[in-house]
């Protein structure tokens, strides 16, 4: 039953005006002010009142007080948003008490983070509703406990369980006796539905997967081999977006987690089922590349953890956090290796470590944007689509209008229905040139539950194919006239700021290392355009740049100017000055790739010279990220244009929307019907020259003719020369300025483009080809003149063609081609474009020969097809297909929580009580401080861990063990064993040689848990310290050196079982050195040395030590 709300309650969601900010910090502050006003007017729900709302002491926080209308309860709370810039769609709220609060309140606020992205108003109302339900549960319990009769108590408990299930509160209150007798939640899995939906996924050409986590949770995956991805999306677009998409036989994979053991989770209308709602299911989506059709359990667990072993670049810098905006290597390009205990400075002669190839689930450059779309908007779009019978495009427009105007869907449809339906019609037109996935919702039975993995993957494939048409940040369709090959951002200043300052775009460091020559070229062309006064839109506006302009007085104390407020001429001056401050790109590459000493982090760009202003690095990022074309220097002779002057470096050049190639091929087919010669020679080629100062713009916009550069004596259109000398020496005017740190110092540029062979429809064919139809033009190569490269051979001699009549020139051209075929025997296997002899393409009287544009791509795709192995579904997935999924990780595990009989499990790990007693012989007393909040959270954690431990079929597979026979009656001190390390690891061999059964840990919890991290330390055995050649993220005192256990890295959402898994992975890590046991392995660690080792490691890495840590040792 919905809560009753006071008549004077102000529902901000319906009173916001159209002037309200749509998202980000401004929207957060706007909603907060409305919440403050609403609280003043009075907000009530089921007997609870929101007394006050006020600004918090920290940025992005607010305080509120909740009280009973007719009671004594009063709770003061602090709410903190994870990132106000992501509000209201991609953030998380965390709630903590201000002082002591009743248990019924603490049990509710501890789970606020699980609710995902809510508005402030929705969050406050949800708090009121849940606390009121919790109070109702306690009142029912109190009423039933009045009778002490055992039978009535049993009945009371049954009623109590029923009511808690209704309210979705089954995980809250637990008495002490329930800790060891609690029933597992188990799976709520309809196997027939999952079986049917897996078959539907296969029928659509995708590959489903079921990934099991422990007893009562799992994830679902859907994937497609990249060789099949290249059949649906143009390969040139995939390479332009991220060459890793076609770098191996990967699978493009969607992983769905957060299902809490429930399936199906969605009703036919796209909303959560009652069971999913009761278990607080929040589907989470991850997008990336994986080597198989689905991730392994270990890789999926590694991916889904919301924490990791991270590295700080400068432990001693107070600005480390602020400088983080440039730490934008993709996750798969970074090696986790820094969280080591550096107890002494490394000597200069110590060994360096080589980079290790990334493993596991690999994100790519578009992963974060696609995940933001799926996690923040997909479910709402799906619900709108089903409810109003729209297509994907129409539902996206409707959702955007709801967010922008804060009006209801019904209201918007009544006024903007035609506009919304037009979006669906426009998308239907794209089917001619885009290969969009089959719309699985159109063939769905409206009474069936939504096939979440199929629908989500189908939507993901659609958005991937259309990604250049949408903003990477706000995900709304771009309104610009120009079509881009690479995805970019819209004109919103907020999106621009997030794209560049918050790393929503591609990795700058990755491009510097992988595409050094291209980055050098882009910076040089930007410099030339700025220096020669032709640099125009897009300009780096909205990025928050503050720059120095010589000769221009500033009113600011630091003498800097707001870039966005400058005139365009001064913007160009500022950009040129900032580029001049940048080192050479090859130096940046060497800086980023230099070998590192063990335990040291990868360097940042800024580390090369701290004097370089941040604005210079942002401008560099803008230069690279704003290039929506694809450039790649050609190194192989097989791919290069033949008979080009070797002074011209050759780049593969693609510009235009991903479907530009499809539209071009469609025009070629039409040309074959209209021009008989086009059947033999489908296309022509021509050179296009332009002054060097124009190429910054051409690379971003393509070849067009809105601006006149060299006159239009032969009509409007794009001009091409058949004689390369006309373009290279006449129109490709050299630059008057050069970026001094450029390695190539490009002076001139010429494009070589492919053109539809319909010369009768050109504006002119002599002396130039003048083509007015830009869709008939596809750029293939960019030629860049620079210094003559060492080892380059001069252009081969050829029969003279200049001055010959057209017919004779054509015959000579054919003869030259024959001669060239004889000379270049090694090139016999390379297919060349058949060029129309009536329009020969020459340079220095030599016939230009062009490899077939698809030749290199086809070679790559052939390798991918040969390496692709059909999906071999594992045993678990075969059980799904047969409808016989076991209730838990092992088929013998019971569903009612009884302890499994593991007698038939061969070679399983066994707990050794004597060894644990020896390790805990000198254990300190438990911590003295406690709190209701921490006690409730610890009860919940311990019950979940024991439930998983007692229900698992194999303790060896589980990897950790909580010895119930050793655990005391204090929740704030746990003993846990880590065991069953991979037998090939050096530490596992040491353990076996010494007869050590497990690593015995003590975990001590603070009263502020789960908002503060627990303290982990090893009791026995003793490890070899890092300074003596050890590793494994263990400090010299036996504590763990991992940032997730510090105040900086900890989040309340972390579970102890997941943290134990990460500790085991860290100890198993062989880089930069493997963990080993010390010679005095049997000597126990002391509490004091564990604390000192932890603090020393935190100081080394710049991590914040949790408050009250020393009290845990008392």
Secondary structure, DSSP 8 states (H G I E B T S, - for coil): ----B-TT---HHHH--TTS--SHHHHHHHHHHHHHHHHHH-EEETTEEEEEEEE-SSTTEEEEEEEETTSS-EEEEEEEES-GGGTTTS--EEEEESS---HHHHHHHTTGGGG-S--HHHHHHHHHHHHHHHHHHHHHHHHHTT---HHHHHHHHHHHHHHHHHHT-TTS---GGGTTT------EE-HHHHHHHHHHHHHTT-EEEEEEETTTEEEEEEEEEHHHHHHHS-HHHHHHH-GGGGSSS-EEEEEEE--TTEE--B-TTSSB-HHHHHTT---EEEEEEESSSS--HHHHHHHH-S------S-TT-TTTTGGGGG----GGG----------S---TTS-EE------SSB--TTHHHHHHHIIIIIHHHHHHHHHHT--HHHHHHHHHHHHHH---HHHHHHHHHHHHHHHHHHHHHGGGT------TTTTS-TTS---HHHHHHHHHHHHHHTGGGBBTTT--B---SS--SS-B--S-HHHHHHHHHTT-S--HHHHHHHSHHHHHHHHHHHHHHHHTT---SS--TTS--EE--TT---SSTT--EEGGGS-HHHHHHHHHHHHHTS--HHHHHHHHHS-EETT-----GGGG-TTS-HHHHHHHHHHHHT--SEEEE---TTTS-BT--TTEEEEEEE-S-TTHHHHHHHHHHHHHHH-HHHHHS-EEEEEEEE-GGGHHHHHHH-S--SS-SS--TT-SSEEEESBHHHIIIIIS---S---TT-SS---EEEEEEEEES-GGGSSB-SSEEEE--GGGEEEEEEEEE-S--TT----------TT--HHHHHHHHHHHHHHHHHH-GGGTTS-B----GGG--EETTEE-B-B-TTHHHHHHHHHHHHH-------HHHHHHHHT---SSSSTT--SS------TTSTT-----HHHHHHHTTT-----S---HHHHHHHHHHHHHHHHHHHH-S-HHHH-EE--TTT--S-TTEEEEEE----TTSHHHHHHHHHT---EEEEEE--TTTTTS--EEEEEES-B--GGGT--TTB-TTSBB--GGGSTTT--TT--HHHHHHHHHHHHH--SSS---B-TTTTS---HHHHHHHHHHHHHHHT----TTGGGGG-
